[in-house]
Amino acid sequence: MEIPSHVSTIIQKLNDHGYEAYAVGGCVRDALLHRVPQDWDITTSAKPQEVKALFSHTIDTGIQHGTVTVMLDHVGYEVTTYRIDGEYQDSRHPKEVTFTGDLLEDLKRRDFTINAMAYSDEGGLVDAFQGQEDLKKGIIRCVGDPMERFKEDALRMLRAVRFSAQLGFEIEERTAEAIRRLAPTIGKVSAERIQVELTKMLTSNHPEAIGTAYELGLTAVFLPEFDVMMETPQNNHHHCYSVGEHTIRSLREVSNDKVLRLTMLLHDVAKPLTITTDEEGQDHYYGHPELGATKAKEILKRLKWDNDTIDRVTRLIRYHDDRPPLSEKNVRRAMNRVGLEQFPGLFEVKRADVLAQGEYKRQEKLSYIDEYQKYYEQILEKNQCVSLKNLAVNGKDLIDLGMKPGKELGEVLQRLFELVLENPQENTRENLLEKAHKMK
């Protein structure tokens, strides 16, 4: 296994002064899988103060838990003392930690076997819990008793699902059964921590793992709306899956962008709330995009996503089912209504939605989206005005024309914009100033 020169330098310096030191955890796992590790963490028998004494530039990032960040060439590497965790009282933090000189004791406290391996050029691979074998089998298995590991930190249950999504692994049965039994305790975990794991899961190569989180009872706690979707059938010509199964399939049809995956996760969240059944027994969901945008905003706020993400996701949900009659004029109006920054993401969302439905009129729907996109691209190529900011005149121009700032000025600008939306060739400064003069 090759480790970066900075990591080797830190390990070697610790070894030269009589301490053990190893790369540990996810970086070892990823290196064995021939993936590029995002971070390299180091574990050592040296106490934090002893680490600080050996390196000229360190940061006390978590010194009470034994972690010091060593800076080399402006890059930080976390160096943590071997430790034994005390009793956990809040399903997250140990009441106390005890430093130890025994690497095995440190590895015992880690969550999964694939994350409990250590490596150094001098000591080789330390794999006391068959992590390498589990990598070959493609399974996520707890170190020791899974009930104990999950009682220590309830977030580990969602992490198990997240790792299965990122790696394409199965969760070992004893580990899965412990999650089923302890799933309600994830309610003790902060929304911020859940959001981080959920984002990693959804943007992985296997976002369908949200279905595993449902089966294990986790979404019932932090995303109960998804459980309702899973339990809502769709009796409609266009659909052959429940709302939830359709959602899972749509996640696989869109690129692994956070906004797009969140959009697909929640695009039909209001369908269970808007069901009506006609005389032929067909279900309809009138108004579900608008109500869905409102519900999605509540969910995303509850799970502490940032405002920009919330705004982009909810706008896509609101317009995911928008189908303007196809003409340049109508598409210009749609671009203004939806917001230019939402394209071409909107086309991805629409295609994913269709591909996750039944076969009924599928090709017709996809052809419509293709044609919609062609109109959009033509409008961009012609540089036609689709928003007020692209209007050839602005408020200052109208003030220079003698208009007073205020409501009337805004109304004139809007009338000019409506004119340009209808007839793009009207968008010249000279023409619009002339028309504005007549409107005064």
LUMTORLO-431450 format. One record per residue (C-alpha): residue in one letter; x, y, z. Coordinates in steps of 0.25 Angstrom, whole numbers, plus 5000, padded with zeros to 4 digits. Layout:
residues N
aXYZ ...
This chain:
residues 440
m500050005000 e500550144996 i500350255006 p500650405003 s502050455007 h501450555017 v500750435024 s502050355024 t502850475029 i501950485041 i501950335044 q503450325043 k503650445052 l502750385063 n503450245061 d504850315062 h504450365075 g504050235081 y502550235078 e501650145069 a500850215058 y499950165047 a499050225036 v497650175041 g496150165037 g495550215024 c496850245017 v497350105019 r496050045014 d496050135002 a497450104998 l497149954999 l495949974990 h496950054980 r496050184983 v496750314986 p496550345000 q495950485003 d496750495017 w497850425023 d497750405038 i498850355047 t498750285061 t499950275070 s500350235084 a500850375086 k500050465096 p499550595090 q500650685097 e501650585092 v501150605077 k501150755079 a502650755084 l503050675071 f502450775061 s502650915059 h501250955054 t500050885061 i498650915064 d497850865076 t496650825068 g496150725078 i497150715088 q496250665100 h495950545091 g497450525087 t497450595074 v498450695069 t498550745054 v499950745049 m500150845038 l501150815027 d501250905015 h499950965018 v499250835019 g498650775032 y498750635036 e497950585049 v498850515058 t498050445070 t498550365082 y498150225084 r496950235093 i495850155100 d494450215100 g493750225113 e492250205115 y491350275105 q490150355111 d489550425099 s489650325087 r490850405082 h491950455092 p492750365102 k492650425116 e494150415116 v495350355108 t496550285113 f497850285106 t498450155104 g499750105098 d499049985091 l498649995077 l497649885078 e496849955089 d496750075080 l496349995068 k495249915076 r494450045078 r494250075063 d492950055056 f493149955045 t494249855042 i494549925029 n494850045036 a495649975047 m496949955040 a498350025042 y499550025033 s500950065033 d502150035025 e502849985037 g501749905044 g500949865031 l499449845031 v498849825045 d497449755043 a496949695055 f495449695051 q495549635037 g495249765031 q496049725018 e495249605017 d493949685018 l494449775007 k494549654998 k493249605002 g492649745000 i491949745014 i491749855025 r491949785038 c492149845052 v493349825060 g492949735072 d491449745077 p490649835067 m489649865078 e490749925086 r491350005075 f490050065071 k489750095086 e491050175087 d490650265075 a489250245068 l489750315055 r490550195052 m489350125048 l489150225037 r490650225034 a490450075031 v489450105020 r490250215015 f491550135014 s490650025007 a490250134997 q491650184994 l492350054993 g491149964987 f491249874999 e490249795007 i489949815022 e490249685029 e489049625036 r489449635050 t489749785048 a488449805040 e487649735051 a488249825062 i487949945053 r486449905052 r486449885068 l487050015071 a486550105059 p485650195068 t486950245076 i487450315063 g486450425068 k487450465078 v488450505067 s488450645063 a487850685049 e489150745045 r489850605046 i488750535039 q488750635028 v490250605025 e490050455024 l488750475016 t489550565006 k490650465005 m489650345003 l488850424992 t490050474984 s490650334984 n490550234972 h489450164980 p488450264984 e487450154985 a488050124998 i486950215004 g486050095002 t486950015011 a486850125022 y485350115020 e485349965022 l486249975034 g485250075041 l486250195040 t485450285031 a484150265040 v484950355050 f485650465042 l484850455029 p483450405032 e482850465020 f483650365011 d483050245019 v481650305015 m482150315001 m482550165001 e481250125006 t480450204996 p480050124983 q479850204970 n478550154963 n478850224950 h479150194935 h480450264936 h480950184948 c481250044952 y482050074965 s481650134978 v482050274980 g483250234988 e483750124979 h483550224967 t484350324975 i485450224978 r485550194963 s485550334959 l486750354968 r487550264959 e487150334947 v487750474950 s489250504952 n489850504966 d489750654968 k489250694982 v488150784977 l487650684967 r487650564976 l486850644987 t485850694976 m485550544972 l485550504987 l484450604990 h483750634976 d482550554979 v482550574994 a481150634994 k480450524985 p479950454997 l479250585002 t478650614989 i478050484984 t476650484977 t476050374970 d475150384958 e473950304954 e474850204946 g475650184958 q476850264953 d477650344964 h478050484961 y478950574969 y478450714966 g479350824971 h480450734977 p481650804971 e481250934978 l480850874991 g482150784989 a483050904989 t482450955002 k482550825009 a483950805003 k484350945009 e483850895023 i484650765022 l485950825017 k485850935028 r485650825038 l486850755033 k487750885033 w488050895018 d488551035014 n487551135008 d488251134994 t487950984993 i486550994999 d486251104989 r486751024977 v486150894981 t484750954984 r484751034971 l485050904963 i483950824970 r482950934968 y483150934953 h483550784951 d482250754945 d482050894937 r481750864922 p481650984914 p481050974900 l482250974891 s482551104884 e483751204886 k482751304893 n482251204903 v483651144906 r484151284908 r483051304918 a483451174925 m484851214925 n484451344932 r483451274941 v484451154946 g485751244946 l486851224935 e487751174946 q486851044948 f487151004933 p487650904929 g487450834943 l485950844940 f486050754928 e486850654936 v485750644946 k484650634936 r485450514929 a485650444942 d484250464946 v483750404933 l484750284933 a484350244947 q482850234942 g482150124934 e482250104919 y480950174917 k481250284906 r482750284911 q483350314897 e482250424895 k482650494908 l484150484905 s483950544891 y483250664897 i484450684907 d485450674895 e484650774887 y484450864900 q485950864901 k486150904887 y485351024888 y486051064901 e487451044894 q486951124882 i486551244891 l487851244897 e488551244884 k487751364879 n488051434892 q486651464894 c486151534907 v485551444917 s485751534930 l485651674934 k487151684936 n487351654921 l486351764917 a487051874908 v486651984918 n486651994933 g486052074944 k487152184943 d486852194928 l485352224931 i485752324942 d486652394932 l485452404923 g484752484934 m483952374942 k483952374957 p484452254965 g483352174970 k482152084967 e481852144953 l483252124949 g483251984952 e481951964945 v482552024932 l483751934933 q482851814934 r481951854922 l483251874914 f483751734918 e482351674915 l482451734901 v483851674899 l483451544904 e482451544893 n483351604882 p484851584885 q485151684874 e484551794882 n485751784892 t486551904887 r486952024896 e486452124886 n485052054883 l484752034898 l485152174902 e484152224891 k483052134896 a483352174911 h483252314907 k481852294902 m481452214914 k481752334924 
